[in-house]
Amino acid sequence: GRWYRLAMFVSSHRLRVAVPTAAVLLLAGVPFLHAQFAAISERDLPAGDQARQVAQIAGAQFGAAGTAPAVVLVHAPLDTPAMASVLARAAVVPGVRGVTAPQAIGPNASRFSAMMPADNVGRAAQRAVKGLRALGTPALPVSVGGFTADFIDARHSIAQLLPLALAIVALTSGLALFLLTGSLVLPIKALLMNALTLSAVLGALVFIFQDGRLQGLLGYQGVGNLDLTMPVLLFAIAFGLSTDYGVFLLARIKEEHDRGLSNAEAVAAGLERTGRIVTAAALLFCVAFGSFVTCRLIFMKEAGVGVALSVLIDALLIRALLVPSLMALLGDWNWWAPRPLRALWRRIAISEGDPAPAALT
């Protein structure tokens, strides 16, 4: 079939296919190096939306005081020198445009609002919130909330926990692929392909939405940033789909390889058996998620374009071009694993039948 012929052609021209394809994906990911993130706000609404217009007018006339002031909670009674000291110092924090009169919200707690700069997720607003939080002491705790504080905390939480999440996903996915294939090389290669896909998609989103390309075609007004949660969302969806498609392909390739086919023939046969179903599934996902671009909200457009691109890149570039070319370059080394791991795999392998020995042990 045509997928078999494509795989054999790619295997015969492995370097001519692998190098340009990888270069295109790497270049597509370059814009992500200057990515800027922000929380969802009124700027994600269409330009003519009443809610956005009201927020813009309030912000222009009153700064962030009209839309998102910082709320400061002081663990002290209202009429005390400690409360007066915090209020006075808060008024001179760089970036704070003024403070409101404090209010008692309990016998030992008071609150007031601090006016933020107009860009409530800009650097000045973030420095102001950090300055307000620095007013607290162990004896006099001070807590700061509000839109800017929420954004800072969400970004900190993602930055702190994302590496752990990535490590867990990579280790568990790699272990599952090792149990399936008995190879240490194929799981590592699959993880690298997933990372390449994700970087290309995020770079494309920066190019399209942050830099304001395709505004007329997609019907949006650029805001100069991406939604803060978009990398996490795309990682979860794109990584899962890429691993899913990769398991389909690698399982069939290993099946043919165990039957005695050469490495190139096994790859071609595996691609022939999975190419149509993977491509059909990819197209269905593109239709489903691509329909999000008709939404009026920018972050929904970002999600739709991002998922659709990740599926297309994985199905048409990674599975059809990079995987066959790289497996042709590696040859029998695709099935390599250290001898201790090979022995472990023989005992706990995931297989539909008796696992056959690999060429290299």
N, C-alpha and C positions, 0 to 999 in steps of 0.2 A: 504494500500500500504506500500512499504518499508519505505518511509519517516515517515508515521504514526507510524509504529512499532519502528523505530529508536527513535522517540521523546518519545514514551511511555517507551522504555528501558532507555533512558537518564533520564526521570523523576523519574523512579524507583531507579536509582543509581545516584541521583543528586550530592551528595558530591563526590563520586568516580570519577565522570566525571568533575565537575566544578573545583575542586582543581588542579588536574594535568594539565588540559587544560590551566587554568589561569597561573599556574606556568611556563609552557613551553613558553607562550607568554611573560611573564615578563622576563624570562631569555633571550629570544631572543632579548629583547630591551636593555639589559645591555651594550653591546658594544657601543651603541650610547652615553654613558656617556663620552667616550674619543674620540668623533668624532672631526675631523679636517676638515676645509673647505677652499677652494681656488677658485679663479676665473678660468674660462676656459682659457687654454693656450696651447702652442705647445705640452705640455706633454700629452694632451688628444689625440694626434694623434698617429697612429701606430709607432712603433720604427723605421721602415724603410722608413717612409715618408720623402720626401726631405725638406719640410717646417720645420719639427721638427729637422732634422739634421742641417740645416742652423742655426736655432735659438740656438741649443745647442753649435755649434762651436762659434757663435758670443758671446754667454754668457760666454763660457769658456775663450775666449781670451780678451773680453772687459767688462765682467760683464754685469750688466743690462744696461750699456751705449750702448751696442750693440743691445739691444732689447726693453727696456722699461725705459728710463730715466724719471725722474720727470721734469715736465715743470713748471717753476716758473714765474708768472706774477706779476710785481711790478707796482703799480700805481704811477710812477714817471718818469720824463724825463731821457734819457739815461745818459747824462754827468752831473750828479748832485751828491753832497756828499751823499744824502740819498740813491741813487742807489748804490754807491760804498760801503756804509756801509752794505746794505743788502747783496751784493755780498760777502763781506769779512766774514760776520757772517755765511752765508750759507755754505761757504767752510769748516768751522770747526764744523758744525753740526754732531753729532755722527752718523756714518753710511754713510755719504755722501763721496764719493770717489773722488770728484772733481766737478768743475763747468765750464761751457763753457763761452765764451765771451758773454756779453749781446748784445741784438739787440733791436733797437727801433721799435715798432709796432704802434706808434701813437705819437701825440705831448706830451701826459702825461702818456705813458705806455711803459714799456720795459719788455723783457723776457730773460730768460736764462735757460739752462738745468742743472740739478744736477744728477750726476752719482750715481745710486743705487747699493746696493749689488747684487750679482748674483741671489739670490732667491728673486725675486721682490715682493713676497707676504709673505716673512718671517718676523719674528719679527724685525730684524735689519732694513729692508726696511720700515716697518710700523713706527718704531720709527723715522727714518730719515724724513719721510713725515710729521709726527707730529711736529718734530723740525723745519722743514722749514715753516710750517704754523704758528708756534709760533713767527716767525720773524716779522709778521705784527703788526701794531698798528692802532688805529682808524684814526690817521693822515696819516698813510702810509700803506694802505691795501696791503696785499700780498696773492695771490691765488696760489694754487698748484694743478696741474692736473697730468695726466699720469696713467699708468696701476695700480701702487700701490695705488694711491689716489682714483682711481675709485673703487678698491676693498674695501678700507676702508669705502668709502661713501656708497657703496651698502650694506655692512654688517651692518653699522650703521642704514641705512634706514630700513632694514629687522628687525633688533632687536627692533627698535623703534615702528614700525607699526604692526608687527606680533601679539603682544598681543591684540591690538585693533581688528584686523581682526579675530582672534580666538574668541574673545568675541562676535562680531557681528554674526559670523556663528553659534556659540553655542546658542546664545539667539534666533535667528530666527528659527533655526532647532528645538530647544526645544519647542518654541511656536507652531510651526506647528504640532509637534508630540503631544503636549498637546491638541490642538484643534481636532486632530484626535482621540485620545484615551480617553481624559478626565482624564488622570492619570498624576500625578507629578513624579511618580517613574519611569515609562517606558521611558520618555525622558531623565532623568538623566542616567539611565542604558544604553540607546542607545549611549549617548555621551561618556560614559566611555568605552564602547565596541569599539567605533571608535578610541578613544585615544589609547587603548590597541593595536589595529591593526596597527596604524601608528607607535607606538614606536617599535613594533616587526619588522616592515618592515625596519625602519631606522637602527635598530640594525643589521639586516641582511645585509644591504648595507655596513655598516662599516666593518662587518666581512668579506664580500666577496671582496669589492673593496678597501677600505682603508687599510685593513690588508693584502691584496694581496692573498686571497684565490681563488681557482678555476681559476687561470690565464690560465692554459692550456686548461681547458674545455671551457671557455668563450672567449678565444683568446684575451687577453689584457695584458698590462704591468702595474702593479700597480704604482700609483703616491703618495700614502700615504695620500690621502685626498679624500673628496667628493666635488662635485660641490656645490658652495654656494647656488644656487637657488633650489637644489634638494628637501630639506624639504618643501619649499613653493609649488613646483609643485606637490609633492606626497600628501601633505595635501589637495590641491584643488581637485585632482582626487580621491584619496582614500576616503576622507570624503564624497564627493558627491556620489560616488558609494555605500559606506556603508549605507548612509542615504537612498538612493534609494531602496536598497534591504531590509533595515529595515522597510520602509514604506509598501512594498509589504507584508512582513510577519506579521507585527503588524496589518495591516488593516484586514487581513483574520482571525487572532487570535481574534481580537475584534469582528468581525462579528459573529464568532462561539460562543464566550462568551456571546454576547448579545442574542443569540438564546437559551441560557440556558445550554450550555455544561459546565462541570466543567473546572477548570483552566487547568488541565493536558490534558483533551480531546480537549479543544480549541486550545492549543499549538500544539498538535499532528495533529489536522485537518488543522490548518493554515500552518504548515510545509509541510503536504502532498499536499496541494493545490498550494504551491509556490516553493517547493523544486526543482522540475524538471526545471521550467522556470528560476529560479535563478541560478541553476547550469549550465544550458545551456548558459545563458548570461555570466556567469563568465568564462566559457571555451572559448567563442568567444572573450572576452576581453583578455584573456591570449594568445590566438593565435595572435591577432592583435598587442598587445604591446610586447609580448614575441619575436616577429620577430625583434624587435629592437636590440636584442643581436647579430644579424648578422652584425650590423653596425660596422665600424672601429673606431668610436669615443667612448671614454670611457663614457662620460656623457650620450650618447644615450643608451649605454648598461645599465647604472645605472637606467635610466628612465624605460626601458623595464622590467628589473628584478624587480624594485620596484613596478610598477603598477601590474605586473602579480602576485607577491607575495601578495600584498594587497588584490587583488580580491580573490585569492585562500584561504587566511586566513579567510577573511570575510565570504565566502560562505561555506567553509568546516569545519571551527573550530568555528567561532562565531555563525553563524546561525544554524548550525546543532548540536552543542554541548553546547556552553556556554549559548545561549539564552534559550533553553528548560530547562537546569539544573537550571539556576538562577530563571527562572519563577516558576519552581517547588518548589524551596527553599522559594521564597517569597509568593507563594500561592495567596490568595485574596488581599494581600497587593500590588500586582502589579497594582491594579486599584485604589489605594488610592490617594486622593487629599484633601486638606483642604476644609471645607464647603464653604467658600466664593468663592474659585476657582471653586468648583463644580457647584455652582449656576451660575457663569459667563459662564462656559463651556456649560451649558444647553441652554444658549441664543445664543452663537456664535459658537457652535460646527460644525466641518466639518464632515458630515455624509451622507450616502446614504439613510438613513431613520430616524425615530425618535430615538434619543439616549436613550438607556435603562439605568436605574440607576445601578451604580456599587455596588459591595457587601459591600464596606466600604465607608461611607460618613462621 
